[in-house]
Amino acid sequence: MKDNQVSCNSVGSWFLETGLPSSEKRALLRYVLGFTQIQAMTERERILSEEESCLLNKLTERRLKGEPIPYLTGKQEFFSRDFIVNPSVLIPRPDTECLVEWLIENVPKSSTLVDLGTGSGCIAISLKLERPDLQVWASDNNLKALEVAKENAQALGADISFFESDWLSNMPEELIADVIVSNPPYIESNDQHLKALQYEPLYALTDFNDGLSCIRTIFEHAKALKKQPSIVAVEHGWDQGCAVRQIASNNEFYGSVTHKDYGDNDRFTVWVEA
């Protein structure tokens, strides 16, 4: 038996002997045993089968090596819903919920919205479910990511149209976007934080440049549309607000505003038609 594995017969003994934070242990119990959150905290006398014990040990070993819990369990909560995730897509973050909240409150009724670089589809799907009046489209240039987003839309009952595209370069002719939203790759290629994100898809984290090239492309594509959108909203890094506002102005989207996340850091910038 490997050093970081534990031999145990009950949930309680596994819980006590496993070197993970309690929240992560409860997540693994819910995944392996089908426990509810309450059961994961209270049913400590439950005897584990050999198969269950083996699986818990294998998942624990992978987690101790750094693999994120959502990739182990195949799901991540976002806006109070469970989204399917795998290494083809980024793990949804709570800070992105700030962007979704702003859009829910501010997008005009019955607008057509397109989510660029949708990944798991968490932004597009959450918006459609919270605002059924919206016509929502979602795109990605990675077919594996699009499959995950489609699976999430079907599982959560969100009526969304999908298309493969590098930002707006392959936008369907029938799509006239009132609102453009994106959480693009914005981490600089030399940012040390990338080392801690080694299990997530690199192409969805960084533009392999200064962290702003995808945002430049989005605004350039938006500017080139026959019909200008009424809202353009992009998520970005905590220190990129000023640069993103300048990119917007360079493309004649004047007067954009940067908004904070839950940690009081600059997180997304929005341009709204005057």
C-alpha positions in Angstrom: 0.0 0.0 0.0 1.3 3.5 -0.9 2.3 5.9 1.9 -0.5 8.3 1.2 -3.2 5.7 1.2 -5.1 4.7 4.3 -6.6 1.4 5.3 -10.0 1.9 6.8 -13.4 0.2 7.1 -15.7 3.0 7.9 -16.4 6.5 6.6 -15.4 7.9 9.9 -12.0 6.2 10.0 -11.3 7.3 6.4 -12.3 10.8 7.2 -10.0 11.0 10.2 -7.0 9.4 8.5 -7.1 11.1 5.1 -4.8 14.2 4.7 -7.2 16.5 2.9 -9.3 19.5 4.0 -12.7 18.5 5.4 -14.5 20.2 2.6 -12.6 18.1 0.0 -13.2 14.9 1.9 -16.9 15.6 2.0 -16.9 16.3 -1.8 -15.2 12.9 -2.4 -17.7 11.1 -0.1 -20.6 12.7 -2.0 -19.1 11.6 -5.3 -18.2 8.0 -4.3 -21.1 7.2 -2.0 -23.8 9.4 -3.4 -24.1 11.2 0.0 -25.9 14.4 0.5 -23.9 17.2 2.2 -25.6 16.3 5.5 -24.8 12.6 5.1 -21.2 13.4 4.4 -21.0 15.1 7.8 -23.1 12.7 9.8 -23.0 9.1 8.5 -19.5 8.2 9.9 -20.5 4.7 10.9 -21.2 3.7 7.3 -19.0 0.7 6.4 -17.0 1.1 3.1 -16.9 -1.8 0.7 -13.5 -2.8 -0.7 -14.4 -1.1 -4.0 -15.5 2.2 -2.3 -12.4 2.2 -0.1 -10.1 1.6 -3.2 -11.8 4.4 -5.2 -11.6 6.9 -2.3 -7.9 6.1 -1.9 -7.2 6.5 -5.6 -9.0 9.9 -5.7 -7.2 11.0 -2.5 -3.8 10.1 -4.1 -4.7 12.1 -7.2 -5.8 15.1 -5.1 -2.7 15.0 -3.0 -0.7 15.3 -6.3 -2.6 18.5 -7.1 -5.5 17.4 -9.3 -8.5 19.7 -8.7 -11.5 18.2 -6.9 -13.9 19.2 -9.8 -11.9 17.1 -12.3 -12.0 14.2 -9.8 -15.8 14.4 -9.4 -16.6 15.7 -12.8 -18.7 18.6 -11.6 -18.4 22.2 -10.2 -21.1 24.4 -8.7 -21.7 27.7 -10.4 -24.6 30.0 -9.7 -26.2 27.3 -7.5 -26.1 24.7 -10.3 -23.8 21.7 -10.9 -21.9 21.9 -14.2 -20.1 19.0 -15.8 -16.4 19.8 -16.1 -13.4 17.9 -17.4 -9.8 18.9 -18.4 -11.2 20.2 -21.7 -12.7 23.2 -19.9 -11.8 25.6 -17.2 -13.3 25.1 -13.7 -15.9 27.8 -13.2 -14.9 30.4 -10.6 -17.1 32.3 -8.1 -15.7 35.6 -9.3 -17.3 35.0 -12.7 -20.7 35.0 -11.0 -20.2 38.7 -10.5 -20.2 39.2 -14.3 -23.3 37.0 -14.6 -25.1 38.9 -11.9 -24.4 42.2 -13.6 -25.7 40.9 -16.9 -28.9 39.5 -15.4 -29.7 42.9 -13.9 -28.7 45.1 -16.9 -29.3 43.3 -20.2 -32.4 44.7 -21.9 -35.4 42.4 -22.2 -35.5 40.0 -25.1 -32.0 40.8 -26.2 -29.8 38.4 -28.2 -26.7 37.5 -26.3 -23.6 35.6 -27.5 -21.0 34.1 -25.1 -17.6 33.8 -26.7 -15.2 31.1 -25.6 -18.0 29.5 -23.6 -16.0 26.6 -22.2 -18.3 24.7 -19.9 -21.1 27.0 -20.9 -21.6 28.3 -17.3 -22.1 31.9 -18.3 -24.4 31.3 -21.2 -26.5 28.6 -19.4 -26.8 30.6 -16.2 -28.0 33.6 -18.1 -30.5 31.7 -20.1 -31.9 30.0 -17.0 -32.1 33.2 -15.0 -33.3 35.3 -17.9 -35.5 33.0 -20.1 -36.5 36.1 -22.2 -33.0 36.2 -23.7 -32.0 34.5 -26.9 -28.6 33.0 -26.1 -25.8 31.8 -28.3 -22.5 30.3 -27.3 -19.3 29.7 -29.2 -15.9 28.1 -28.7 -13.1 27.2 -31.1 -12.5 23.9 -29.2 -14.9 21.2 -30.2 -14.3 19.2 -27.0 -15.3 22.3 -24.9 -18.4 22.8 -27.1 -19.4 19.2 -26.4 -19.1 19.8 -22.6 -21.2 23.0 -22.9 -23.9 21.2 -25.0 -24.0 18.4 -22.4 -24.5 21.0 -19.6 -27.2 22.8 -21.5 -29.1 19.6 -22.1 -28.7 18.4 -18.5 -29.8 21.8 -17.1 -32.6 22.4 -19.6 -31.2 25.6 -21.2 -32.3 26.3 -24.8 -29.1 27.7 -26.3 -27.7 27.7 -29.8 -24.0 26.8 -30.3 -21.5 27.4 -33.0 -17.8 26.8 -33.5 -15.8 30.0 -33.9 -12.6 31.8 -33.1 -14.3 34.7 -31.3 -16.6 36.3 -33.9 -14.8 35.2 -37.0 -17.3 32.5 -37.9 -20.5 34.0 -36.6 -23.7 32.6 -38.2 -25.3 35.0 -40.6 -28.6 34.9 -38.8 -27.0 35.9 -35.5 -27.3 39.7 -34.7 -25.8 40.1 -31.3 -27.2 42.8 -29.0 -24.9 41.7 -26.2 -21.4 40.2 -26.4 -19.9 38.6 -23.3 -16.7 36.7 -22.8 -14.3 35.2 -20.2 -11.3 34.9 -22.5 -7.8 33.7 -21.7 -6.2 36.7 -20.0 -3.2 35.5 -17.9 0.2 36.6 -19.2 2.4 33.8 -20.5 5.1 34.5 -17.9 2.7 34.7 -14.9 3.8 32.4 -12.1 0.2 31.6 -11.3 0.0 29.3 -14.3 2.2 26.7 -12.5 -0.6 26.2 -9.9 -3.2 25.7 -12.8 -1.3 22.9 -14.6 -4.3 20.6 -14.7 -6.5 23.1 -16.5 -6.3 23.7 -20.3 -3.5 26.2 -20.9 -5.1 27.6 -24.0 -8.1 28.7 -21.9 -6.0 30.4 -19.4 -3.4 32.4 -21.3 -3.1 33.9 -24.8 0.7 33.0 -24.7 1.3 36.7 -24.9 0.6 39.8 -22.7 -2.8 38.5 -21.6 -4.7 41.1 -23.6 -4.6 39.8 -27.2 -7.9 37.9 -27.1 -9.6 40.9 -25.6 -8.2 43.1 -28.4 -9.6 40.6 -30.9 -13.0 40.6 -29.3 -13.3 44.4 -29.5 -11.9 44.5 -33.0 -14.5 41.8 -34.1 -17.3 43.7 -32.3 -16.3 46.9 -34.1 -16.4 45.2 -37.5 -20.0 43.9 -37.1 -22.6 45.5 -39.4 -24.8 46.1 -36.4 -23.0 47.4 -33.3 -23.9 45.6 -30.1 -25.4 47.6 -27.2 -23.3 45.9 -24.6 -19.8 44.3 -24.6 -18.7 42.7 -21.4 -15.3 40.9 -20.8 -13.8 39.3 -17.7 -10.1 40.1 -17.1 -7.3 40.0 -14.5 -7.3 42.2 -11.4 -4.7 44.5 -12.8 -6.0 44.8 -16.4 -9.0 47.1 -16.0 -7.3 50.2 -17.3 -5.7 48.4 -20.2 -9.1 46.9 -21.2 -10.9 50.3 -21.0 -8.2 51.6 -23.4 -8.6 48.7 -25.8 -12.4 49.5 -25.8 -11.7 53.2 -26.6 -9.2 52.3 -29.3 -12.0 50.5 -31.0 -14.5 53.4 -30.6 -16.3 51.8 -27.6 -16.0 54.9 -25.4 -16.9 55.2 -21.8 -16.5 51.6 -20.6 -16.6 50.9 -16.9 -14.7 48.3 -14.8 -16.5 46.4 -12.0 -15.2 44.6 -8.9 -15.4 41.0 -7.9 -16.3 39.6 -4.4 -12.7 40.3 -3.3 -12.9 43.9 -4.3 -10.6 43.4 -7.3 -11.1 44.7 -10.8 -12.7 41.7 -12.6 -14.8 42.7 -15.6 -15.2 45.7 -17.9 -18.5 46.6 -19.6 -19.2 49.0 -22.4 -22.9 50.0 -22.7 -24.3 52.0 -25.6 -25.2 55.5 -24.5 
